[in-house]
């Protein structure tokens, strides 16, 4: 059985996306909803660690409220795929390695594929995106989300993936389609606060940290990288505004 853990702050969005796509799944599942509409939790790490304590499933799916699983047998098929993976630490539906973005999903309004390169089998990456990722219960019993480093709502899965790789487990992207209504870009200061801490934390372990947002060098000036990222994003957004096409912008 799979346990689904979701932090939500908007019941309408939750109902229209995640819950709607869960209604007719072909297998049983455990649903753990964490209401943060009153900002009870300070971080995703804190909320998800608490929710995961209640989980009884073999696999824990951590998913955003605005994700649509798209098919009625999504959970059934994904569990079969997970059972076939060797040395599984984390699996997601979108991820990044030095070779580039790996995903079959769409996001944003209107829905747009994040990558022109589709996969038909699980592929190893360095990190996966927070919109939907899966951790075996046996792994999560050993490793929790870092509430000290990831003390807001960003990069908690990136941190988890990097930690898992250090402990000789693998990170995969699954060849599964979902739709994520939100667009994953971030210009928020809170994102950069956690990012800077991650670059310091893993400076001795990784030369680069590959995320679905950008690639970050652990030895280069953080301020210069941040500035360059923001400039590139403004240029990209201007191009999208002019052309009306944001497909494959990554």
PyMOL commands that set and color helices and strands:
alter all, ss='L'
color gray80, all
select helices_A, chain A and resi 11-22+44-52+74-83+137-140+156-166+189-201+222-243
alter helices_A, ss='H'
color red, helices_A
select strands_A, chain A and resi 2-8+29-35+59-63+67-68+88-92+94-97+100-103+106-107+112-113+123-124+127-128+132-136+170-173+179-180+208-210+215-217
alter strands_A, ss='S'
color yellow, strands_A
deselect
rebuild
show_as cartoon
